[in-house]
Amino acid sequence: MNWQIFKQIYSHSKLSEKRSAAFEQNKSARYVIYGLGIFIILYLIFIAVMLALIANNSRSITGIELISGLLPFLLAFDFLARFAAQQTPSQLVKPYLLLPIPRHTSIDCYLLSSMLSKGNWIWHALYVPFSIMSILPHQGLWVALIFLLGMWLIEVINSQWYLLVRSLINISYAWWLLPLAVYGLVAIPAFTGKHVGIEHFFNFYSEHILTSWAFIGIPLVLVVLFLINRHVQYFATWNESAGEGTEKTALNARMSFLDKYGEIGQYMRIELRSIVRCKNIRKSVTAAVILVFVFALLLSFTSFYDNPFMTSFWLIYCYVIFGAMILSRVMCYEGNYIDCLMVHHNNIFHLLRAKYILYGSFLLVTFLLLMPTVFTGKCTIFALIAYGLFVAGPLHILLLQMAVYNKQTMPLNTKFVGKGTMENNWMQVVIQLFVFFVPIFFIRVMHLFFSDVIVYSILSAIGLAFIITNGFWIRNIYQRMMVRRYSNMEGLRASRD
């Protein structure tokens, strides 16, 4: 690969960030992200100290064996966390496909930059303190350095694995079977052998991962994943930029029952058609349903979240997920046709009310998916109703506040080569953190002073009060948005693909 081309493409990526219409908003959000990053690093250091103390006090296991046994869990968590923070390189290479350079050069450059990303070093906030406290005193400096190098290579492999899976999933949801199959194979030691269970799982990997043979196999796995990735990324990017492989979806139903609701009904029809016809919106809704289904099964049939605090958290999470994925991006998708919406007075007001009603009704899907928690005794029907009303009331109203601040257009269908996939201003970060965490503490504080029936009655009353007065709150959002309409429209137009 030509290193001069790599340096040029890398400098282009940095310039594209600065020239983005959302650069000023990203600067504001960066302070919040830095704060979260510092918290995560401190938390990993704390975990490292705890693990080092365990290894030092144990006579039967070394520090490297302890990390080896925990590594499958750490890598699985890292894989899932990357969905929230890491994009695929193929989203950035469209301008280079027509240049007179070797066809895989731009893909190779971005894959290499993803391997050298600072994100692959975050877990060293755990590995470095652990190696200093546990490996260095007992096994020496060279073993500690080789351990840190090996852990970095494993993180790079995990980043390439994530890029491969994420790119395939963007093509078809059927590719979710690939990570499920891989992690299913990883979990086999927990269900085989004489002593099945988590202890046997831990012992198996503590003996077989970080061995001398592993340091021969790790570079080989990295090379194989890199070669597979460069072909998958190139195919997916070229296929989409050439307009091939687009899904043809038709919605024949007229949904005439919405006619009686006037303009609000028309906007509800548009929203439903957008969900069916537009790939990005459809994937967000599908992902929300899948997440709710998975967490409903975990809550119902496992003991992972049996304590009241975690049960409350995941119930709120399941209800909020639709709003967090769609309502927090209100006006981002509409930025593709914002000029049409601004033609008539009150169009945006009716649009906001339609979204509020439609995604409030989607909570019925969440309610049905969470019903197994009632049948298994993990939750009462009154609690499910109370949480649903509370989310549909103040939390959905709060998420709709993003209509005032969002001014970056999100593509309706383009995924791989879109310029932007997320409105990343500080207000969105604050509101999403608020709706996920603050209600939980509010509910837990009430549980300290009142019985469950009173707590759920209060939540229901608050939710119903906001639902009944939704017109007032949405009118307030609409009026504040109109004050900012020119700057918002300028941002939405500038950020279109």
C-alpha positions as semicolon CSV with decimal commas, in nm:
position;residue;x (nm);y (nm);z (nm)
1;M;0,000;0,000;0,000
2;N;0,125;0,350;-0,087
3;W;0,193;0,530;0,241
4;Q;0,164;0,870;0,074
5;I;-0,194;0,784;-0,026
6;F;-0,264;0,667;0,327
7;K;-0,140;0,997;0,474
8;Q;-0,347;1,194;0,221
9;I;-0,668;1,002;0,290
10;Y;-0,611;1,029;0,665
11;S;-0,570;1,407;0,636
12;H;-0,889;1,420;0,424
13;S;-1,086;1,242;0,698
14;K;-0,969;1,496;0,954
15;L;-1,058;1,786;0,726
16;S;-1,401;1,638;0,653
17;E;-1,478;1,638;1,026
18;K;-1,388;2,007;1,054
19;R;-1,588;2,098;0,744
20;S;-1,895;1,908;0,860
21;A;-2,206;2,114;0,926
22;A;-2,219;1,953;1,268
23;F;-1,861;2,038;1,364
24;E;-1,956;2,310;1,612
25;Q;-2,217;2,082;1,770
26;N;-1,961;1,801;1,787
27;K;-1,727;2,036;1,972
28;S;-1,995;2,087;2,234
29;A;-2,070;1,717;2,260
30;R;-1,700;1,638;2,291
31;Y;-1,688;1,775;2,644
32;V;-1,966;1,537;2,751
33;I;-1,795;1,248;2,570
34;Y;-1,462;1,330;2,734
35;G;-1,633;1,327;3,074
36;L;-1,786;0,985;3,002
37;G;-1,449;0,861;2,874
38;I;-1,272;0,967;3,194
39;F;-1,540;0,791;3,399
40;I;-1,498;0,470;3,195
41;I;-1,118;0,480;3,232
42;L;-1,141;0,529;3,610
43;Y;-1,392;0,245;3,630
44;L;-1,163;0,012;3,433
45;I;-0,870;0,103;3,661
46;F;-1,085;0,017;3,963
47;I;-1,172;-0,322;3,808
48;A;-0,803;-0,381;3,731
49;V;-0,710;-0,322;4,096
50;M;-0,979;-0,564;4,215
51;L;-0,870;-0,834;3,969
52;A;-0,503;-0,787;4,060
53;L;-0,583;-0,832;4,429
54;I;-0,773;-1,151;4,348
55;A;-0,481;-1,288;4,140
56;N;-0,220;-1,192;4,401
57;N;-0,414;-1,357;4,682
58;S;-0,479;-1,676;4,485
59;R;-0,243;-1,972;4,504
60;S;-0,402;-2,165;4,219
61;I;-0,415;-1,912;3,936
62;T;-0,175;-1,656;3,787
63;G;-0,266;-1,311;3,661
64;I;-0,243;-1,413;3,295
65;E;-0,469;-1,716;3,359
66;L;-0,723;-1,492;3,534
67;I;-0,741;-1,253;3,237
68;S;-0,756;-1,550;2,998
69;G;-1,061;-1,687;3,175
70;L;-1,233;-1,348;3,166
71;L;-1,131;-1,263;2,809
72;P;-1,438;-1,412;2,631
73;F;-1,665;-1,192;2,844
74;L;-1,448;-0,882;2,791
75;L;-1,433;-0,931;2,413
76;A;-1,808;-0,993;2,385
77;F;-1,878;-0,675;2,581
78;D;-1,629;-0,481;2,367
79;F;-1,795;-0,613;2,050
80;L;-2,138;-0,489;2,162
81;A;-2,001;-0,154;2,283
82;R;-1,852;-0,083;1,940
83;F;-2,202;-0,066;1,789
84;A;-2,254;0,259;1,977
85;A;-1,920;0,417;1,893
86;Q;-1,755;0,281;1,580
87;Q;-1,853;0,321;1,215
88;T;-1,745;0,101;0,929
89;P;-1,466;0,241;0,706
90;S;-1,682;0,186;0,398
91;Q;-1,901;0,478;0,506
92;L;-1,619;0,716;0,408
93;V;-1,469;0,589;0,083
94;K;-1,721;0,687;-0,185
95;P;-1,518;0,987;-0,319
96;Y;-1,217;0,760;-0,380
97;L;-1,390;0,486;-0,580
98;L;-1,360;0,677;-0,909
99;L;-1,000;0,791;-0,862
100;P;-0,718;0,629;-1,067
101;I;-0,579;0,435;-0,771
102;P;-0,587;0,059;-0,703
103;R;-0,943;-0,036;-0,619
104;H;-0,874;-0,162;-0,267
105;T;-0,634;0,116;-0,168
106;S;-0,889;0,343;-0,002
107;I;-1,046;0,049;0,183
108;D;-0,700;-0,065;0,300
109;C;-0,624;0,285;0,428
110;Y;-0,939;0,306;0,634
111;L;-0,903;-0,047;0,767
112;L;-0,550;0,036;0,875
113;S;-0,665;0,360;1,040
114;S;-0,934;0,165;1,228
115;M;-0,665;-0,075;1,352
116;L;-0,458;0,219;1,479
117;S;-0,761;0,391;1,633
118;K;-0,733;0,524;1,987
119;G;-1,045;0,325;2,073
120;N;-0,841;0,004;2,062
121;W;-0,634;0,129;2,355
122;I;-0,921;0,199;2,598
123;W;-0,909;-0,149;2,749
124;H;-0,545;-0,090;2,839
125;A;-0,682;0,120;3,125
126;L;-0,759;-0,224;3,270
127;Y;-0,465;-0,425;3,133
128;V;-0,181;-0,185;3,223
129;P;-0,263;-0,144;3,595
130;F;-0,335;-0,516;3,618
131;S;-0,001;-0,609;3,459
132;I;0,188;-0,367;3,687
133;M;0,025;-0,505;4,002
134;S;0,001;-0,874;3,917
135;I;0,222;-0,981;3,624
136;L;0,528;-0,759;3,658
137;P;0,614;-0,855;4,023
138;H;0,576;-1,231;3,964
139;Q;0,675;-1,294;3,600
140;G;0,899;-1,003;3,505
141;L;0,906;-0,706;3,271
142;W;0,929;-0,892;2,941
143;V;0,627;-1,111;3,017
144;A;0,428;-0,801;3,115
145;L;0,523;-0,621;2,791
146;I;0,442;-0,924;2,576
147;F;0,110;-0,957;2,760
148;L;0,021;-0,593;2,682
149;L;0,122;-0,633;2,316
150;G;-0,086;-0,949;2,288
151;M;-0,390;-0,780;2,444
152;W;-0,359;-0,490;2,199
153;L;-0,348;-0,732;1,905
154;I;-0,655;-0,911;2,041
155;E;-0,841;-0,577;2,062
156;V;-0,741;-0,501;1,702
157;I;-0,875;-0,843;1,598
158;N;-1,199;-0,764;1,780
159;S;-1,225;-0,432;1,593
160;Q;-1,184;-0,614;1,258
161;W;-1,438;-0,875;1,364
162;Y;-1,683;-0,597;1,453
163;L;-1,629;-0,421;1,119
164;L;-1,695;-0,743;0,930
165;V;-2,012;-0,827;1,124
166;R;-2,144;-0,470;1,115
167;S;-2,097;-0,446;0,738
168;L;-2,271;-0,778;0,676
169;I;-2,560;-0,687;0,907
170;N;-2,606;-0,359;0,715
171;I;-2,660;-0,573;0,405
172;S;-2,901;-0,817;0,569
173;Y;-3,023;-0,890;0,921
174;A;-2,979;-1,260;0,846
175;W;-2,607;-1,209;0,912
176;W;-2,687;-1,176;1,284
177;L;-2,670;-1,556;1,272
178;L;-2,293;-1,529;1,222
179;P;-2,204;-1,367;1,560
180;L;-2,470;-1,580;1,731
181;A;-2,305;-1,893;1,592
182;V;-1,954;-1,776;1,685
183;Y;-2,044;-1,681;2,041
184;G;-2,246;-2,000;2,068
185;L;-1,930;-2,197;1,986
186;V;-1,736;-1,989;2,240
187;A;-1,991;-2,084;2,506
188;I;-1,964;-2,460;2,440
189;P;-1,716;-2,525;2,728
190;A;-1,982;-2,410;2,975
191;F;-2,210;-2,698;2,866
192;T;-1,964;-2,982;2,802
193;G;-1,733;-3,193;3,011
194;K;-1,770;-3,352;3,353
195;H;-1,823;-3,025;3,541
196;V;-2,055;-2,812;3,331
197;G;-2,111;-2,452;3,431
198;I;-1,944;-2,114;3,443
199;E;-1,652;-2,246;3,652
200;H;-1,563;-2,504;3,387
201;F;-1,598;-2,232;3,121
202;F;-1,353;-2,011;3,311
203;N;-1,105;-2,293;3,371
204;F;-1,108;-2,398;3,006
205;Y;-1,021;-2,053;2,872
206;S;-0,774;-1,976;3,150
207;E;-0,573;-2,276;3,030
208;H;-0,608;-2,237;2,653
209;I;-0,620;-1,869;2,542
210;L;-0,299;-1,685;2,632
211;T;-0,053;-1,967;2,569
212;S;0,268;-1,964;2,366
213;W;0,075;-2,099;2,065
214;A;-0,168;-1,809;2,092
215;F;0,101;-1,557;2,000
216;I;0,152;-1,746;1,674
217;G;-0,218;-1,773;1,598
218;I;-0,315;-1,412;1,687
219;P;-0,125;-1,246;1,395
220;L;-0,258;-1,514;1,157
221;V;-0,619;-1,448;1,264
222;L;-0,563;-1,073;1,223
223;V;-0,432;-1,114;0,866
224;V;-0,723;-1,342;0,769
225;L;-0,984;-1,100;0,909
226;F;-0,815;-0,806;0,734
227;L;-0,824;-0,983;0,396
228;I;-1,188;-1,084;0,438
229;N;-1,280;-0,733;0,551
230;R;-1,122;-0,556;0,254
231;H;-1,332;-0,761;0,010
232;V;-1,657;-0,729;0,207
233;Q;-1,614;-0,354;0,259
234;Y;-1,531;-0,293;-0,105
235;F;-1,824;-0,501;-0,230
236;A;-2,073;-0,334;0,005
237;T;-1,953;0,020;-0,072
238;W;-1,941;-0,024;-0,448
239;N;-2,273;-0,206;-0,455
240;E;-2,449;0,075;-0,275
241;S;-2,278;0,364;-0,452
242;A;-2,372;0,203;-0,785
243;G;-2,735;0,182;-0,675
244;E;-2,749;-0,195;-0,684
245;G;-2,914;-0,424;-0,439
246;T;-3,168;-0,172;-0,314
247;E;-3,472;-0,327;-0,162
248;K;-3,805;-0,289;-0,335
249;T;-4,080;-0,262;-0,082
250;A;-4,440;-0,176;-0,159
251;L;-4,707;-0,079;0,087
252;N;-5,037;-0,146;-0,081
253;A;-5,255;-0,077;0,217
254;R;-5,417;0,267;0,195
255;M;-5,460;0,288;0,572
256;S;-5,788;0,468;0,514
257;F;-5,874;0,448;0,884
258;L;-5,627;0,734;0,935
259;D;-5,829;0,970;0,715
260;K;-6,065;1,060;0,999
261;Y;-5,774;1,212;1,194
262;G;-5,717;1,484;0,935
263;E;-5,366;1,623;0,887
264;I;-5,233;1,430;1,186
265;G;-5,358;1,110;1,024
266;Q;-5,183;1,203;0,699
267;Y;-4,853;1,250;0,880
268;M;-4,902;0,921;1,063
269;R;-4,950;0,757;0,724
270;I;-4,628;0,918;0,597
271;E;-4,440;0,797;0,905
272;L;-4,568;0,439;0,862
273;R;-4,479;0,439;0,494
274;S;-4,133;0,573;0,582
275;I;-4,080;0,286;0,824
276;V;-4,171;0,034;0,554
277;R;-3,994;0,196;0,259
278;C;-3,685;0,367;0,405
279;K;-3,407;0,129;0,498
280;N;-3,250;0,328;0,784
281;I;-3,578;0,400;0,963
282;R;-3,692;0,040;0,914
283;K;-3,366;-0,094;1,059
284;S;-3,396;0,131;1,364
285;V;-3,749;0,011;1,437
286;T;-3,653;-0,353;1,373
287;A;-3,351;-0,322;1,602
288;A;-3,571;-0,174;1,875
289;V;-3,813;-0,468;1,853
290;I;-3,525;-0,718;1,864
291;L;-3,368;-0,549;2,169
292;V;-3,699;-0,545;2,356
293;F;-3,757;-0,912;2,273
294;V;-3,409;-1,014;2,392
295;F;-3,428;-0,820;2,718
296;A;-3,781;-0,946;2,781
297;L;-3,650;-1,304;2,758
298;L;-3,356;-1,223;2,987
299;L;-3,582;-1,058;3,243
300;S;-3,836;-1,340;3,231
301;F;-3,626;-1,655;3,222
302;T;-3,290;-1,572;3,384
303;S;-3,177;-1,453;3,726
304;F;-2,936;-1,190;3,591
305;Y;-3,165;-0,897;3,677
306;D;-3,356;-1,020;3,977
307;N;-3,277;-0,723;4,202
308;P;-3,540;-0,441;4,197
309;F;-3,303;-0,172;4,071
310;M;-3,194;-0,366;3,760
311;T;-3,546;-0,485;3,689
312;S;-3,671;-0,125;3,693
313;F;-3,381;-0,013;3,475
314;W;-3,443;-0,272;3,203
315;L;-3,818;-0,218;3,204
316;I;-3,763;0,155;3,150
317;Y;-3,497;0,076;2,888
318;C;-3,734;-0,151;2,693
319;Y;-4,004;0,115;2,688
320;V;-3,770;0,403;2,602
321;I;-3,579;0,228;2,323
322;F;-3,830;0,319;2,047
323;G;-3,818;0,685;2,141
324;A;-3,440;0,685;2,187
325;M;-3,386;0,543;1,837
326;I;-3,649;0,748;1,650
327;L;-3,786;1,043;1,848
328;S;-3,440;1,163;1,952
329;R;-3,368;1,200;1,578
330;V;-3,687;1,392;1,503
331;M;-3,638;1,628;1,207
332;C;-3,314;1,449;1,106
333;Y;-3,492;1,225;0,853
334;E;-3,738;1,503;0,772
335;G;-3,439;1,720;0,676
336;N;-3,445;1,542;0,338
337;Y;-3,771;1,725;0,256
338;I;-3,774;2,009;0,510
339;D;-3,860;2,272;0,243
340;C;-4,190;2,098;0,173
341;L;-4,278;2,087;0,542
342;M;-4,222;2,461;0,578
343;V;-4,471;2,553;0,305
344;H;-4,784;2,559;0,524
345;H;-4,843;2,695;0,871
346;N;-4,858;2,432;1,150
347;N;-4,720;2,150;0,932
348;I;-4,442;2,081;1,182
349;F;-4,687;2,094;1,473
350;H;-4,906;1,825;1,314
351;L;-4,595;1,621;1,228
352;L;-4,476;1,628;1,590
353;R;-4,818;1,527;1,722
354;A;-4,837;1,243;1,470
355;K;-4,496;1,114;1,578
356;Y;-4,592;1,141;1,944
357;I;-4,916;0,946;1,894
358;L;-4,763;0,684;1,665
359;Y;-4,460;0,601;1,879
360;G;-4,674;0,617;2,191
361;S;-4,890;0,347;2,035
362;F;-4,576;0,144;1,958
363;L;-4,536;0,104;2,335
364;L;-4,822;-0,146;2,312
365;V;-4,578;-0,372;2,124
366;T;-4,330;-0,336;2,410
367;F;-4,608;-0,409;2,659
368;L;-4,696;-0,733;2,481
369;L;-4,332;-0,840;2,451
370;L;-4,284;-0,780;2,826
371;M;-4,588;-0,983;2,928
372;P;-4,374;-1,295;2,999
373;T;-4,225;-1,102;3,294
374;V;-4,573;-1,098;3,445
375;F;-4,631;-1,470;3,385
376;T;-4,296;-1,559;3,546
377;G;-4,358;-1,336;3,847
378;K;-4,074;-1,091;3,776
379;C;-4,314;-0,798;3,742
380;T;-4,681;-0,712;3,801
381;I;-4,926;-0,601;3,533
382;F;-4,977;-0,274;3,722
383;A;-4,602;-0,205;3,707
384;L;-4,592;-0,266;3,331
385;I;-4,882;-0,027;3,275
386;A;-4,729;0,237;3,504
387;Y;-4,390;0,226;3,333
388;G;-4,554;0,244;2,990
389;L;-4,766;0,548;3,082
390;F;-4,468;0,722;3,241
391;V;-4,251;0,673;2,931
392;A;-4,533;0,775;2,695
393;G;-4,586;1,091;2,899
394;P;-4,287;1,296;3,021
395;L;-4,007;1,090;2,864
396;H;-4,144;1,096;2,509
397;I;-4,219;1,468;2,547
398;L;-3,860;1,517;2,659
399;L;-3,722;1,325;2,360
400;L;-3,934;1,538;2,125
401;Q;-3,744;1,842;2,252
402;M;-3,473;1,738;2,006
403;A;-3,690;1,886;1,728
404;V;-3,565;2,225;1,851
405;Y;-3,196;2,133;1,837
406;N;-3,150;1,873;1,561
407;K;-3,017;2,026;1,240
408;Q;-2,825;1,750;1,067
409;T;-3,003;1,553;0,798
410;M;-2,984;1,175;0,817
411;P;-3,008;0,970;0,495
412;L;-3,322;0,764;0,450
413;N;-3,159;0,472;0,270
414;T;-2,785;0,527;0,221
415;K;-2,588;0,367;0,499
416;F;-2,237;0,279;0,390
417;V;-2,148;0,602;0,217
418;G;-2,358;0,853;0,406
419;K;-2,178;1,161;0,535
420;G;-2,342;1,152;0,873
421;T;-2,541;0,893;1,061
422;M;-2,604;1,062;1,391
423;E;-2,687;1,405;1,522
424;N;-2,416;1,434;1,780
425;N;-2,483;1,759;1,967
426;W;-2,447;1,791;2,340
427;M;-2,822;1,835;2,401
428;Q;-2,899;1,497;2,246
429;V;-2,638;1,328;2,465
430;V;-2,776;1,496;2,779
431;I;-3,140;1,413;2,702
432;Q;-3,069;1,049;2,618
433;L;-2,866;1,002;2,936
434;F;-3,145;1,169;3,133
435;V;-3,428;0,949;3,004
436;F;-3,227;0,631;3,062
437;F;-3,092;0,696;3,411
438;V;-3,271;0,975;3,601
439;P;-3,618;0,808;3,605
440;I;-3,464;0,497;3,762
441;F;-3,325;0,688;4,057
442;F;-3,653;0,879;4,091
443;I;-3,844;0,551;4,105
444;R;-3,601;0,389;4,350
445;V;-3,620;0,691;4,585
446;M;-4,000;0,669;4,583
447;H;-3,976;0,298;4,666
448;L;-3,785;0,392;4,983
449;F;-4,081;0,588;5,116
450;F;-4,391;0,435;4,955
451;S;-4,531;0,093;4,875
452;D;-4,525;-0,047;4,522
453;V;-4,893;0,034;4,464
454;I;-4,845;0,401;4,556
455;V;-4,529;0,431;4,344
456;Y;-4,697;0,284;4,037
457;S;-5,003;0,503;4,096
458;I;-4,782;0,814;4,102
459;L;-4,603;0,708;3,781
460;S;-4,938;0,642;3,611
461;A;-5,078;0,979;3,722
462;I;-4,771;1,168;3,597
463;G;-4,779;0,982;3,266
464;L;-5,152;1,041;3,213
465;A;-5,114;1,411;3,297
466;F;-4,852;1,456;3,023
467;I;-5,045;1,242;2,773
468;I;-5,367;1,443;2,825
469;T;-5,182;1,775;2,792
470;N;-4,953;1,666;2,506
471;G;-5,094;1,938;2,279
472;F;-4,966;2,208;2,515
473;W;-4,615;2,061;2,536
474;I;-4,588;1,995;2,163
475;R;-4,712;2,346;2,086
476;N;-4,433;2,480;2,308
477;I;-4,177;2,268;2,121
478;Y;-4,317;2,390;1,787
479;Q;-4,299;2,757;1,886
480;R;-3,940;2,726;2,008
481;M;-3,846;2,543;1,691
482;M;-3,996;2,821;1,477
483;V;-3,772;3,072;1,655
484;R;-3,470;2,870;1,535
485;R;-3,616;2,760;1,202
486;Y;-3,374;2,949;0,974
487;S;-3,056;2,822;1,140
488;N;-3,205;2,470;1,163
489;M;-3,307;2,469;0,796
490;E;-2,962;2,593;0,695
491;G;-2,800;2,305;0,886
492;L;-3,044;2,046;0,748
493;R;-2,985;2,162;0,390
494;A;-2,608;2,177;0,429
495;S;-2,584;1,824;0,571
496;R;-2,785;1,647;0,301
497;D;-2,605;1,374;0,109
